[in-house]
Amino acid sequence: MMEGRLAMGLTTMVLCLGILIGCISAQDDEDSNAAVYIVTLKQAPASHYYGELRVKQNRHNNGSASKGMNILDKPSNVSRTGKHHGSRIGRVHDSLLRKVLRGEKYLKLYSYGYLINGFAVLVTQQQADKLSMRKEVSNVVMDFSVRTATTHTPQFLGLPQGAWLQEGGFETAGEGVVIGFIDTGIDPTHPSFSDDEPEKPYPVAEHFSGVCEVTPEFPSGSCNRKLIGARHFAASAITRGIFNASEDYASPYDGDGHGTHTAAIAAGNHGTAVVVSGHHFGNASGMAPRSYIAVYKALYKSFGGFAADVVAAIDQAAQDGVTVISLSITPNRRPPGVATFFNPIDMALLSAVKAGIFVVQAAGNTGPSPKSISSFSPWIFTVGAATHDRTYSNSIVLGNNVTITGVGLAPGTDKMYTLISAIHALNESAGPSDMYVSECQDATNFDQNIVQGNLLICSYSIRFVLGLSTIAQALETGKNLSAAGLVFHMDPYVIGFQLNPVPMRIPGIIIPSPEDSKVLLQYYNSSLQRDDATKKVVKFGAVALISGGIKANFSHMAPKIMYYSARGPDPEDSSLDDADILKPNIVAPGNYIWSAWSSGGTDSVEFQGENFALMSGTSMAAPHIAGLGALIKQRFPSFSPSAIGSALSTTASLYDRDGGPIMAQRAYANPDLNQSPATPFDMGSGFVNATSALDPGLIFDSSYEDYMSFLCGLNGSSPVVLNYTGETCGIPTMNATDLNLPSITLSKLNQSAIVYRTVTNVGSNETYRVGWSAPYGASLKVTPTHFYVASGEKQVLSVFLNSTMNSSVASFGRIGLFSTQGHTVNIPVSVIVKVTYNNSAV
């Protein structure tokens, strides 16, 4: 603990010396109300002046701790004008702070100059108020916290015979595209990120100007022609006194595992062998295996992250020249004191979109409640989580011919073995008074003569969920006692908890159902023979066989929306009712995903020390889309971010592998027993279809100016828009319904509405037929019903909606455009009918 505190103090000192301005520490004054604030100025950022120009600021200006840099493959054509502008912005920020806080203590953490013009600073509330009163200052927001929200999925998505084939095979899939990851860092030693390709070496990343930070954990040579950039951002966490350099690593190195996992899903090398606990689970590949990887670490295993650090990471990624940004992170809560869309992260991402960067974000793991989405802005492509068709399950066959299913990536037994409960195998030094002894965490508690050669029954309690007890330790106990295998029964207090498969080197199974666990224990107890006088067990009569759980099973009932995947509509806050924006945009594989794991990763204790891990969450779904977005950008280099999103959305599938509707789990407990057909608020446009997305036929395109018109159309937003972008709101403005999105969402249909959409033909000359199904409570008509559109030309569609009855809940329809050459363009329609008569809604 003392070493950790010392490290924090030293790092803070380096920050103060490096910035060469007045500074304070978070611990300088126990009575201080100092906090980190993100301050934006009215002057536009560099990207708004220079458009696609990639501005490179030096490390001195962003306030990171100086550990040394190694510039890798840096292009020689970075604009000196851009550099000077970035340096000038930093000097302007320093000058403003000196003027406003003359003689007072403060600490500037970052200068943001590329995507937003502003800085992060540690000041008191009184000092923040002083800054907010300056005419140069547009907005002052208190920093807020954020959190983290594959061997088979390429096959499930049809990449080998579809998208990869169209790109020339996996050997070139994603080549030339740089994907930037805002996450927990990366393990550079992992084979998924090696550039050892003697037959087809990686070319130099021509338009990337990032650097590779050098630290003891991330030594020189960690970057290569595949992993072309890596930096870390932690100034906000350091000033709060919560950064522990011995655990969180002040470097791009991934001490968690999450960042390594997501990077490999999107762009890990093709054909990397997945070996866990001595078992081989196939060969892994990223979605775009030839894409470059650039890492911007802004999240940490012990505390998550903060917006000030995330904005700095986004700003740097855009300066460096990434093509795609993958964000498997979401805010812990609505950013305080700002309207939904006007928070520093989303506004920085809006400028990134202006610079041509496709931004992908995880929807969040807060489902299945409605309006639980954490990614809400229309310029961000939001991804929910669904299953794919590969599952792992094993079973235990009891001596009474009852079979119970369970989980566990474990080998099976070759025959029936006697079952021995942990509480019946205690030695003289242990006793039932130890309430946790049945969790099998300590071999010294048990009599090896009783356990040896038998199946040991252990309890799985809430302590396993909290990480206080582990499967790995129980397996070690079983190994030390020479057990034939382990059987875990679920504690009745762990109700409805859904377990991921857990790797085991010896035969084993976890029975996740408390009801099934009762069946096991009833059979076991009924087979015991006890001494009539002492009541001690004298004979164990129960036997069982464990079937292996290493071999994958495949189900046609996929994809299915996972219960934890966050749902729309959104947003709901003080500034707006339900917005007319569909979220999530799409769903992708996010459950039981094999991918690379950091050698120092501790996010999942069961995979500690392994090179691969099987993880679930919208965090795993988002990089699938980031990688597929890279494939689209490779095929269509001129596509805007919204065009890439449109190609993914309009081609998404609405059906599972059996041809039935995609289902959505509706409850955390027993999710497969609580499901119904998915709606657009569960799955957006549907489940991603990678092959069709590379040949969309028509696209819906939206520009930065369109998003600005949308923001300007929000009530009272003009000053805020000016504050963030330096641009004034002119006329005309537009509602969310008017945005040229590949979906239509009306939170309030009052009698009638006309919605316009413009499609652009990115294929050959074609004729399209229009069909539709109307939402319940409304009629729908589209004109024209047939149209011819030449390659590169546009067609305007008019959508007429009329209410037929009132409804307090959303209903859903769909518009389909069907071409003579096989293209199908799907447009989901979501409507809540609220008719107003004489100023009263009925």
N, C-alpha and C positions, 0 to 999 in steps of 0.2 A: 504493500500500500504506500509506504514511504517512497519507494522508487517511482511509483506511478505519479505521486504528487510532485516529486522532483522533476520528472520528465515534463510534466505539464508546465511547471514554472519556467523551465529552460526554454521550452518552445514558445511560450508567451513572450519571453525576453527577446528571442530572435525576431518575432513578428514586430515588436516595438522598434528594434534597431533597424530592421529592414525597411520599414515604412518611413522612418525619420520624421515622424510627426509626434505631437503630444499623444500620450497613451495612458490608459489605466488598465488595471487588472480587475477581473470580476471579483477578486477577493480583497481589493485595496481598502474597501470601506464596508464593514459589515452592515452599516445602516444604509448603504447606497441602494438605490432602486435601478441600478444600471441594467440595461438589456440591449440586445442586438436589434437594430432597426434597419430596414432597407429603405433607402432614400432615393427617389427618382427625381430628375431635373426636367425642366420643360424643353431644353434643347434636345433635338433628335439625336439618336445614337449613330455610330459610324456606318452601320449597315444601311441606314436610310439615306445616307449621302452617297455611298459607293455601290449600292445594289449588291451585285454578286461578288464584289471585291472582297477578298479574304484578308481581314486586318489582323496583324500579328502583334500583340502587345508583349513586352518582355515580362519576366517573372516578377520584377520589382514592382510593377504596377498593380498586380492582382493580390499582393499581400500574402502569398504562400510562403511557408518556411523554406529557406534556402538550403537545399540538400544536394544540388548539383543537377545538371541537365545534360542529356546526350541527344543532340539533334540527329534524327535518322531520316535519310532520304529527303532532306528539306529542299524544296524547289528554289531556284534562284530568282524567280520572278515575283516574289512578294513585293507589293507596292510600298515604296518608301513613304509615299504620301499617306497611306493607311497607317503605317507605323507611327508617323509623326502625329497623326490625328489621335490615335489611341493614347500616346504619351501626353498629348495636350489635354485630353479629357481628364486623365489622372491628375495633372497639375491643377486643372480647374477645380476638381473635387477637393484637393488639399487646400487650395486657396480659400474656398468657401468655408471649409471647416475652421480654418484659422481665424477668419473674419468673424464668424458667428459665435464661436466658442473661444474667443480670445482669452488666453491665460488659463483656460479650464482643461481638465484632463478628459481625454477620449481616446478611442482606438479605432482607426479605420481598418477594416478587415479586407475589403475588396473594393476595387474600382471596376464597375461594369461600363464598358464603352462600346461594345459591338451591337448587342441586341437591345439593351436598354441603356439609357444614360443615367447612371446613378452609382451608389456605393452602399456598402454595408458598414455600419459603424456601431461600436459599443458606447452608448451614452445613457444618461439618466433621462427620466420622463421629462424633466424640465428642459434639458438640452434638446430633446426631440421636439418639444413644443417650439423652441426657438428656431430650429431648422425649418419646421413646417410653416413658419410665418414669413420666411424669406420669399421674395418674388421669384427667385430662380428655381425654387423647389416646387415640385408639382404634387408629390405624394410621399408620406412617411408611414410605413407599415411595420409593425412589430414582427420580427422573425417568427416563423412557426415550424413545427416539426413535421417530418415526413417519415414513411416507413416502406419496407419492401412489401409489396402487395402479393440423344434420343435415337434409339436404335430402330424404331419402327415407324415413327410418324412420317418420315419421307415416303415410305411405301404406302401408308394409309392415305396420304395426300396425293398419291399418284405421281410423285416427282420423277422417278427413273424413266417411266414410259411417257411422261407428259411434259411438265415444265422444264426439267433438265434436258430432255431430248430436244426441245425447241431452242434451248440455249447452246446446243452442241455437246451435251453430256455434262456429268458432274464435274469433269475436268476444267470446265470454263464457267460454271454456273455462278453468277454474281461477280465475275471478274471486273475490276476497275471501280467497284462501288465500295465506299468506306462507310461502315456502320459504327456509330458512336454509342457507347453504352454508359449511361449514368447509373451507377450501381455500386456494389461493394468492392470493386476492383477485379483482379484477375490473377490466376496462378500462371506465370509465364512459362513454367517448365512443363506444362501439360502437353501431351502429344497432339491434342486437338488444335493447338495453336502453333505448331511447328511449321517452319517454312522449308523443311527438308524435302524438296521436290526436284531431284536432279534431272528428271526427264522433262519437267515443265516448270521451271523456276518462276516465282512470283515477279512480275515486273515492278519497276519503281512506281509508287503512288504519285503521279505527276502533280495533282492539284491539292495535295495535302501538305500542310506546313506545321504539323504538330511536333511535339518533342517527347522524348522518353525520359522520365524522371528517374534519377539514380539514387538509390538508398541502400542500406545494408541488406534489407529484405528483397530489394529489387535491383540487383547489381547491373553494372554495365554489360550490355549484351543480352539483356532480358527481352528487348524488342528485336524484331526481325522484319523480314519482308511481308509477313502475315500480320503480326501484331505490331502495328506501325506507330503507335503512340500510346502513352500512359502517363497520367498525372493524378494527384489526389488533392482534395479540397476539404479542409477541416477547420478553418479559422473560426467559424462561429461556434463549433463544438469546443474548441480549445479555450476560447474566452469564457465559456460557461464553467470551466473547470471539470468537465466530465470526460475529457478525452484521456484515455490511458494508452500511452504509446506502446506499452508492453503487450497489450491485448489487441488494440485496434490497428496498429501499424500506421505510422505516419509516412505512408508510401502507397503506391498503386497496388501493392500485394493484397490479395484477398484472404483475410483471416476468417471470413464467414462461410464462403462457398457459393452464395447466391449469385454473385456477379460472374464467376467462372461458369456456373451452370447456364445462365441466360445467354452469355456470349457464345457458348458452344452450340446452343440450340439454333441460334440465328446463323452462325458462320463457322462452326467448328469443321475441321478437316474431315474429308470423307474416308470411311473405312477404318476408323479407330476402334480397336477391340475393347469391348466393355467386359471387364473382369472384376467381380465383386465377391468378396469372401471365398475366393477360389473358384467361383462358378462363372462360366462364360455366358453372357446374355446377348451376344450378337455384335455387330459392328456399327458404330455411331457415325452420324453425319449431320452437319448443320443444314439449314434450308438453302443457304447460298454458300457452299463450301469454299468457293474461291474469292469471296469478299474479304476485304481488309477489315481489321478490327482496331478500333481506337477506344481506349478506356479512360473514363473520367470518374474517378472514385469520389463519391460524395456521401456514401452511406457506410455505416460501421456496425459491427456485430453487437456491441454492447449497448448502443443507445439509438440506433437508427440514423437519422440525419436531420438537417435543418435547411430551410428554404434558401438562406443566404449562400450556403455552400453549393446547393443544387443549381441556383441561378448562375453562380460563377462557373460551374462545370458546363452548363448549357452554353453560356457565353463563349467559353473557350473552345468548345466543340465546333460551334458555328464559325469562329475565327479560323480554326484549323482547316476547315473545308470538308467536314463529313457530309455524306449524302443522305444518310438516314440516322435518326436519333431514336434509340430504344430506351423507354423509361418503364422499368418494372417497379415503379414506386408511386405512391399516392400520398396526399396529405393525411395526417392523422385526424383532421377535422377541417371544417370550412375555415379558410384563412380569416383571421379576426379583422374586423373593421373595414372590410372591402366588399363590394358586390361580387357576385359569384365569378364572373369572367375577369374582373380586374384584380388579379393577384399577380405578384411578381413572376411566378413560374409560368403561368399561362401567357402573360404578356411577352415574356422572353421567347416563349415558343411561337407566338404569333410572328415575331420578327424573324425567327428561324424559318418559318414557313415562307415569309417574304423572300428570304435568301434561297429558297428552293429546296429546303430540307424537309423530307417526309418524316413526320413525328408520330411515333407509336407509343401508346401508354396503356398499361394494365388497367382494367376497369375497377379493380379492388376485390378483396375477398370478404366483403361485408354482406353478401346475399344470404338468404333469398328474399329479403324484405324489399318491397317496392321503394323506389327513390333512394337506393343505397349506393348509387354510382359515385365514384370519386374522381372520374375524369369526364369533364362536361363540355369543354369548349368545342365549337364546330370545326376549328382548324386542327384539332388533335384527333388522331385515329384511335379510337378506344376499343379494346379487345377484351371479351369475356372468355371464360374457360369452359370447354366441353371435353367429353371423353373421346378416346379413339377406341378401336376395336380390340386392342390387346389388353388382356387382364392376367393377373397372377393370382392364383388361389390354390390352396391345398386343402386336405381334409383328413379327418381322423376317423377310422372305422373302429367302433367299440366291439367288445366281445359279444354283445347282445345283438349284433348286426345293425346297429344304428350308426349312420354316417353323419358327421357334423362338419360343415365347411368352415374354413378359417383363412388366415393370411400368414405369410412367411415365405421368404425366398430361401427355402431350405430343402435339403435332400430328404427323401423318405426313408422309412425303415424297410428291411427286407422280410420282416415277419411280425407277428404279434409279440409285444413285450408287456410285462407286468407294469401297471400304473402304481406309482407311489406318491402320495401327497407330501409336500414339503413339511407340513406340520406333524406328519407321522414318521419323519426321518430325522428328527432332531437328536443330537447327542446330549450328553449330560451337562455340557456347559451352556446350552441354550434351552429356552423354554417357551411355552405359549405366551408368556407375559410380554415377550417382544412382539409387538403388534405388526411389525413389518417383516418378520422372519420368513413368512410364506412367499415373499417376493424373490427369494433365492439370490440375494445379493452378496452373501458371504459363505463360502464353502466350509469355514470352520464351525458353522452352526450345525452341520449335518454329519450323520454317521455314514461313512462311505460304504460300509458293509451292507447297509440297507439299500442305498441308491444304486450301487454299481450294477451295470447291466440292465437297468430298468428305466422306464419313462418317468421323469420327475415332473410332478404337477406343481406349478407356481401360480401365484395370483398376480393379475395385472390391475394395478390400482391407479388412482389419479396421480400418484407419485411418478409414474412413468410418463404421463402426459406433461407433467411439470419438469421433467428431467432429473428428478431427485433419485429415481431408480432407473436402470437401463436394461434393455434386452441383452446388450453386449456383456454386462456384468453377470447377468443370470446365466448366459451361455458359458462364461468362464467358470462359474460355479459348477455347472453341469459337466464340463470337461474335466475339472479337477476331481470330481467325484466319480468319473468314468460312467456317467449316465448314458443310456442308449439314445436319449433324446429328451427334449423338454416340451411340455404342454402348458400353455398359459390360459387360464380361465379369467374371464372378465369380472372385475369387481362390480356388484350391482349398482354402485354409486356412479360408475362411469356410463351413464345412460346415453345410448345412441351415438357414441363416439366412433367415427369412421377412421379406421387405421390404414395407413399406407403399408404396403408390404415391407417387411424388415429382413435384411440379409442375415442368414445364420449358416455357420460352417457345419454344424451337426444337425441331425434331424430335429425338427421343431415345428410348432404351430401355435398361433395365437387365435383363440376363439373370441371374436369381437362382440358377439351377441350375449348379453346377460342371460337371456332365456336358454340359449344353447349351452351356456356354461352350467346352468342348473341341471340340464339333462346329463351332462358329463359327471357332475358331482353326485347326482342321485344314483347313477349307475355305480360309480366308484364306492360310495358309502354303503350301498346295498350289498356289495360284494365283499365287504370286510368281515372277518371273523374276530371276535373279541373274547377275551377271558371273562368268564361270568363274574368272577370275584373282583379283579382289578380293572376291568373294562379296557385294558390295553389291547391294541391290535396284535393278534398272533398270526394272522394270515391275510395276505393281500390277494383277492380273487379277481380283480378287474384287469383286463388286458386290452390292448389296442394296437393298431397299426397306423402309422402316419404315411399318407401319400405325399409324394414329392411336390413342392411348390415352385420348382425352378423352371419348369416348362411352361411357356405362355399358352393361354387359351384365347380364342378369338370369338367375338360376339358380333352378330349382325345388328344388335340393338344399339348401334352407335352411328353418329355421335349423339350425346345427351348432355344437356346443360347442367353443370354441377351446381349443387345447392349453395356453395359458397360464392359463386360468381355474382358480382354486384349487378343490380337491375336498375332499369330506368323506370319512369321518365325522370328527367332532371333538367334544370335544377329546381330546388325549392328553398328559397331563403327570403329575406326581408325585401329584396329588390324585385323579385319576380315570382309569379305563380309558376306552374309547370311550363317550361320553355318549349318552343316549337322546334325542338332539335332531337333527333333520334339518338339515343345512347342505350347500350353500346352500339358501335358501328358494325361489329362482326364478332363471331366466336371462332376459336381455334383450339387445337389440342392443348390441354393444360393439366390433365390428370394422369398421374403415373408416367412421368416423362423421364426417361434415362438421359443424362447428359453429364458433361465433365464436372468434376468436383475438385476443389482446392485441397492440396495436401495438408494445408493448415486450417481447413474449413471446420467450423464447429456448429454451424446452423442446425445440423441434424446429427445428434450424437451417435445414432445408429450407423451412420456412414463415415464417421470420423476415421481418418487414415486411409480411406478408399480413394481411388481415382475417378470413380463415377458414383452418382447418387440417383435415386428414383424419387422425384419430387412432384408436388401438385400445387396448383394455384394459378391465378391470372397472370402472375409473374412469369410462368412458363409459357402461357399462351401468347403474350405480347411479342417475344422474340421470334416466334414462328412467323408472325406477320411482318416483323422487321426484315427477316431474311427473304420472305416472299416479295416484299416491297423492293428489295434490292434486285431481285430477278426482273421485276417489271421495269425498274429504272434502267437496267442493263439493256433490255429489249427496246424500250422507248425512252431514249435519253432526254428527249424534249418534254416528257410528261411533267406537269406540275405536281406538287404534293397532293392536291385534291383530285387530280386525274388518276394518280396511283390508287388513292382511296376508293375512287369510283369504280375502277376496274376490279378491285377486290370485292366491293359491295354488290354490284349489279350481277355478278356471276356466282354469288354464293348459293349454296345448296339449301333447300328447305326440307329435305327428306333424309332419313337414316338409311343404312345399307339394306334394310328390308323393304324400302319403298314407302314406309309409313312416315308420319310427321315426326320431326325432331321433338323429343320430349324434354321437359324441364323439371328438375327436382325442386320441390316446394317446401321442404322442411329439412332442418339440420339432423333431427333424429329420424332414423329409418327412412332415408331419402328416397330409396327405390319404391317404397310403399306410398309415397306422397309425391306424385308427379302427374303432369298433364301436358298437353301440347304446348310447345314454346310459342310465345308471342314475340313481336319485334322488341318489346321492352326487356325480354330475356336474352335474345340472340341477335338483335339488330337486323341486318339484312339476311343473316343465316350463317351457315358453317362454310368456312373458306373453301373455295374450289381453285386450287393452285393452277391447274392446267387451263381452265377457262379464263382465269384472270389475265393470262398472257395473250388472250385473243378476245377482248371484251366487245368488239364491234362498235358500240357507242359509249361515250363517257359523258359525265356531268362535271363540268369544270367550274371552279370558283377561284377568284383571285384574292390577293391581299386587300385590294380596294373593296371587294365585296364584304370581307370580314370587317373592315373599317366602317363601311356603311351600316352594317348590322349593329356594331357597337355604338355608333352614333345614334341609331334609332332607339336605343334604350333610354327610358325616361331619366333625364338629368345627367346623362352620361358625357355630354360634350366636354366639360372641364376635365373629367378623368381621362378621356381619350387624348386630349391635348397634353395632359400631364405625362402620360406614358410614352406617347409617340412623337410629340412635338408637332402634331398635325391638327389643324382645325377641322371641325365637322361642318361640311358644306351640305348642300342639297343636290341630289336627293339622298335620303336615308332609306333603309329597308328593314322590314321585320324578319325574324328568323325564318318564317314561312317562305319569304322571298329568296332566301339563299338558294343557289342552284345545287342543292344536295341531291344525292341519289335516293332520297326518301322524302315522304311528306308527313309531317306531324302537326296536328292542330289540337292544342290543349283546350280551345274553346271555339267550337263551331256554332256561331250565332246565326241561325237561319240559313245563310248561304255564304259561300266563299269561292273565289276563283284563284287557283294557284298555277303559276307558270314555271315550266322547266325547259331548259335548252340542252339538247343533246348534240354532241359533235361526233361525226363518223371518223373513227381511226382505223377502219378497215377499208374494204373495197366498196365500190358503188353497190348499194343494196336497197331493197324495198322492204318495209316493215309493216306488220299488222299489229294493231293495238287491241289488247283485251284487258278486262279488269273484273275484280270482285269488290263490291261495295262494303264498307264497314257497317255493322249493325247500327241502325238508327239514322242512317244517312243514305242518300242516293249519290251515285258517282257517274261522271261521263267525261271522256277524254276526246279532244279533237286535235288534229285529224285522227280518224280511225285507221287510215292507211297513209303512208308517205314514202316517197323515194328520196334518198339522200346520197349525194355523191361523196366520194372519199374526200375528207378534209372539210366538208361543208357542215352546216348546222341546221337543226330543225327545232322550232319552238312548239311545245305541247301545252295545251290549255286544259286544266283539270277543274271541272265544275263539281262542287260538293253542295248538297242541300240536305238540311236536317229533316228527318221524318218523325223522330220522337226524341225526347230528352233522355239523357243517361248521365249518371254520376261517375261512371267508369269508362275506361277507354275501350273502344272496339277497333277491329283491325280489318283492313282489306289489302288489296294488292293490285298493282298495274304491271302488265307484262308486255314487252315489245318483242315481237317474233319476226326474224328476218327470213328471207327466202334462202339464205345460205347457212342457216342453222344457228345464228346467234340468238340468244335469249337474254333480255335485259329485265331484271326484276326490280320493282320499286315498291317497298312496303309503305302502307298508308295507315296512320294511327290517328284516331279522332275521339275526342270527348265532346258530345253534343250538349251545349248549354245555351238554350234559347232565351233571349231577354225580351220581355214585353212590358212596356210602360215602366221602364227602369227597374224591373224586378225579374230575376232569373227564375225560371220554372224548369 
